[in-house]
Amino acid sequence: MPETIFGLQPLAVLWIGVLAAFFVGMIIFSFRKNRSVHMEKKTFLMSHPNASKIYEMTKGVVTFESVEIHAIDGQSPIALWETGKNGVWIAPGEHVITVSFSRTRQGVVYDSIKSTGTVEKAVNIESNTEYELVFDSQEGAFALNEVGKLAEKHV
């Protein structure tokens, strides 16, 4: 058995092989997951061509505030990613969304200042409309604000 392979110890070559296999596996997994998420979105938009968007509130630099939508009518939402905005796709009509709000402050250890936990909120969604889901710290309540109308169908 050779003492070196390409000038490297056999154990080092083994570790390089293991790491290479791991990274190739992660790339394959990422492509498959991305394709399944894309197909899920495409299927949803084909069955709901007049779907609306709800953007989740995120703001802050030193103190970071965010609203997250966990579920729509008990089901996982269809994620929406746009430059600088995250949100979900939603069909028109009456829905119950499960949301949460959190505010964190940067420091040596991230310190959670406030969190609502998950809360259910009933919403009425119109066709082809953009909304922003925000949390009013003064009132301690979530609000769904209409941002505008979508100009075209999504499919």
N, C-alpha and C positions, 0 to 999 in steps of 0.2 A: 504494500500500500504506500502511495507517495506521501512524503512528509508535508508537501505543500501543493496546492492547486492554484495555478496562475499566480504563484507567489503568496498565497494566503493559506492560513491554517485550515484544515478540513472543517473544524467547528465554525469558523467564520463564514465559510462557503455555505454551510448548512443554514446558519442564521440569515444570511442574505437570501437564500432560496425561500425560507419560511416567510420572511418579510415581503419578498416579491409576490409570493402566492397570496398572502394576505391582502396586499394592495390590489392585485388583479381581481380577487374575489370581491373586495369592496367596490371597485369600479363597476363590475358586472351587477352587483346588488343595486347600486345607485341608478344605473341605467334602467333596470327592470322596475324599480320603485317609481322612478320618474315617469316611465311609460304607463304604469298602472294608474298613477295620479292623473296624468293627462287624459287617459281614456275615461276615467271616472268623471272628470270635468266635461269632456266632450259628450258623453252619454247624458249627463244631467242637462246640459245646455240644449241638446237635441230634443229632449222631452219637455223642456221649459224654455222655449226660445225668447220669452218675454221676461226672463229672470232679472232680478235686481241685485245690486251689490250693497253690502254693508261693510264699511271700513271701520277698523278698530282704532280707537284713540291711542296714540303714543306721542308723548312729548316730554321734553326736559333734557337737561344736560347734567347738572349737578344732582337734582332731584328728578328721578325718572318716574313718570306716571304712565300706566298702560291699562287698557281694557282688553279682555280676551273673551272670545266667544267659544265656548266649549261644546255646545250641542244645539241643534235646532230640532224641535219636537222629539227630543231624546235620541236623535241620530247624529253621527259625526258630520260636521259641515264640510262642504266642498270649499277648499282653501282658494284664496285669491291673493296673488302677489303682483303688485305693480311697483314701479319705482317709488320708493319712499312710503309706500302704503301696504298694509296687510289687511285682509278682510275675508269675507265669505260670500259665496253666491247663495241666493235664496229665491225660492219661487214666490210669486205673488200670493196674497191671501193672509189669513190669520195664522200666526205661529207663536210658539212658546220657545224662547231662546234662553239658554243657560249661560250666564256671563259672570265675570269676576273683574274686580278692579284692584290694582296694587300700586303702591307708591314706595319706591326705595330710594335710599340716599347712599351715595358713594362714600366709601371710607376704607379703612384697612380691611374690614369685613363688611360686606354689604348688609345694611341694617334695614329691615323691613319696618317702615313707619306705619303703614296702614294697609289692610287688605280686607275686602268684603267677604271673601270666600265665594262660593258659587251661589248665584241668585237667579231665580227664574223671572223672566219678564215677558209679558204678552205684547206682541207687536202686530200691526196691520201693514202689510207691504203692498205697494202699488206696482204695476208693471213698469219695466224699463226705467227704474229710478235708482239713483245713488243715495245712500244714507251714510251718516257717520254716527256710530254709537259712542257716546261720551258719558263721563261720570261727573256729576255736579257735586263738588266737595262741600259746598255750602249747605245743600239740601240732603246730601247723602243718598242721592238717587241717580239711576241711569236715565238717559234721555236719548231718543233716536231722532236725529235731525236730518231733514231732507237736504241734500247737497245740490241735486239737479237731476235732470232727465238724461237717460242714455239715448244717443242719437240713432243707433242702429241695432239690428239684431246681432246676437253674439256668435251665431253659428255660420 
